[in-house]
Amino acid sequence: MSVRDTIQSKLEQTFAPAHLEVENESHGHNVPRGSETHFRVVLACSAFEGKRAVARHQQVYAVLAEELKGGVHALALHTYTAAEWSALAGEAPQSPACMGGSKG
């Protein structure tokens, strides 16, 4: 199973999301072709009701602790309640272009 698929599966099982996107953004970074090191996650679920962004992110980090200790280098998190996601009309921010490594 790919890292992306593992992330998606763990988040689906834990949060039963109203909306979930897991995008491998490694291709936009200075890493070998086929890498699975940089991800963008858009997650909307009821578990985030009444929680600030930091607490939401901590919940996701706890679920993905093994992946973050391993090869996942970056995780762009966009976390919402179902109502917040609905108000955004399905539009989460895109990640900025990579400025790390030799690009900076």
Secondary structure, DSSP 8 states (H G I E B T S, - for coil): --HHHHHHHHHHHHH--SEEEEEE-GGGSSS-TT---EEEEEEE-GGGTT--HHHHHHHHHHHTHHHHHTT--EEEEEEE-HHHHHHTTT----------GGG-
